[in-house]
Amino acid sequence: EGVVLGDGGYLIELERRGYVDSGSGREKVGTGKGSGQFTPEVAIENPEALRELHREFLNAGSQVLQALTFFGTREKLDRAGYGAQTEAINQAAVRLAREVAGDRALVAGSVSRTQLLERENLNALDKARDHIAEQIRLLKDAGVDFLVLETFFHLAEMKVALECAAASGLPAVATMSFRPLITQCTDGHSPAHCARVMADLGAIA
């Protein structure tokens, strides 16, 4: 009901504080190389730093704490050398956010694109579905209130993510990135068309 304030920018802020090497200086935005950049292993490597940042967002007025699970699919974490810790990273990220949130804020689980479509084209959709579905299951089991499906480039992959979210029973906020052209996503659809499709597939925002 009404406006809900959320948070964001965890990896960049933690990098600024010296706790994370997100890779932001190694890869130009939008190249799609997707080696290991921006993965959330800080949840198990520097949990107190992440906990403190959650506290700061909460004290600044955030009504939603976002679990640091961006790029937390097994395939992406595997390329960064953390595949075996997929469950531990997702669970720890949600637990930290939940501890700080208490009864003062909701906790959202972040689910991002897999980068498989950038590397393997639309033939990788089924593989992407498996990884997204697994992460959503981990986030639901860990106790998130809802999902944020964020920074998807392909509408086709966003549709898969929304279908996985619907199957989990968790509400989902959905966001897409339009680059290099703001007039269309990577697979050629306008922002308006994407918004209609996302709404039709159950996105709550």
N, C-alpha and C positions, 0 to 999 in steps of 0.2 A: 504494500500500500504506500503510494507516494515514492519519493526519491530515496534510493538506497546508495550510500557511498561505499565504494570499495577501494582497494589498494592496488599496488602493482610496482613493477620495476625492481624486483628483488635482486636479480642477478647483477644488474648494472650497479646498483647501490652497494651490494656486497663486494663487488670488484673494486669499486672506488675506495672502500674501507680496507682493502688488502686481504680479504678472506677467500676470494674467488679469482680464478683466471677463466673468465667466461669465453675467451677467444674473440672478444669483440674487436680486438686490434689485429687479428690475424686474417679475418675473412670479411670481404666486402658484403654488405647486406644484399640479399637477393641473388647471390651467385649460385645457391643451391648445391654447393659442394658437400655440405653436411657431414664433416668429419666427426668432430666431437664437441663443437661449440655449443655453449649455452645449456649444458646439461646440469641437473640439479643435485650432484653428489654432495654438495655442501650440507645437505640435510643429515648426512651421517658423518661427514668429516669435520664440520664446524657447527654443530647444532646450537651452541650457545649464541653464536653470532646471528644465526637465523632467528632464534627465539627473541633476541633483543630487538631485531628489526620488526618482528611482529608486534612487540610491545609498543614500539614507537608509532607504528601505523594505527594501532588501537587507540593509543593516547591522543593521537592527532585527529581522531574522530571517525576512523573507518568502522563501518558496520558490517563489513565482510572481510575476513582474512583469507587470502588466497594461499592454499598450500603450494609450496614451491615444487611443483611436479611438471613444469613445462619441459618438453622434450624428455619425458619420463617413460617412454615406451621401451620395451626390452631391446628392440632392434637398434634404436638410437643410442641407448646406453651401452650396448655391446660395442658399437663403433668407437665409443669414448673409453672403453675398457672397464665398464661397470655393469655389464649385462647380468652377471651372477648376483648383483645386489639390487636387481630391479624391484623385487618385493620390499626389501629393506628400505630402499630410498623412498618409495612411494608411501610406505607405512609411517616412516619416521617423519616425513614432511607433513602428513596429515596430523599426526600425534602432536607435533610441536605447535601447529596452528591451533589445534583444539585446546591444548593446555592454556595458551595465552587467551584465546577467545572466551573461554568459560561460558557464562550465560550472557555475555555482553555483545557478541558478534556471531554471525554465521561463518561457516568455513566452506570455501569453494575448492574443488579439485580442478587443477588446470590440465587440460588435454590439448596438445598441439598437433599440427600436421606431422606426419612421420618422415617426410622428405623422400619417401620411396618413389613418389610420382615424379619428383624432379629428376631422380636418377634413373628410373626404370620405365617411365611413362605410365599411361593408364592401365597397362597390363598388370601393374602391381597392386591394383585396388583390393583384390582378395587378401593379399598379404598384409596390406595396410589395415584392413578390417580386423584381422586376427590380432594385430598388435594393439590397436585402439580398444578393441573389446576387452583384451586382457587388462590394460591399464584401468579402464573404467571399472572393471570388476574389483581390482585392487583398491581403488579409491572408495568404492561403495563399501567394501568390507572394512575399510579403515574408518568410515563414518563421516564422509563429507555430506553437507546439506544439499549441494547442487554442483553442477559442472560448469566450467567455462571452457568452451571449445574455441581456442584462440589462434589467430594468425594463420588461418588456412589460406592457401593460394588457389587450390582447385575446388570448384563447386562439387565435383564428383566425390572428392575425399570428404568434404564437409557433409554431404548427404550420408555417406557411410558412417561418419561420426555421430550424426544426429540419430540415425537408425540404431546404433549401438547404445546411445544414451537412452532412447525410448525403451529399448529392450531391458535396460537396467532399472527403469522406473525412476531415475533421477531427473529432476528438471535441468535444462541446459540453456545457458546463455551462449550465443554463437557469434563469433566475429571473423571477418575475412580481411585480407590485405590485398590491395589492388596496386600492383606494380609490375613493370615500369609505367604502365598506363593506368590512370585512375578511372578510365572508362570501361575497363573489363578486367576480370580475373584471368588467371593463367590459362584456363581452358575456355576463355572467350565469352563469358557471360557478363552482362551489365550488373552494376550494383543493385539496381532495382529488381532485376530478375532473381539475383541471388537472395535478396531479402524476402521476396515472395516465396521462394522454394524453402528457405530456412524456416519461415513462419509456418508454412504448410506441413513441414516435418516436425513441428512441435517446439521450436525454439521459443523460450519465454521472453527473450529480448534479442 
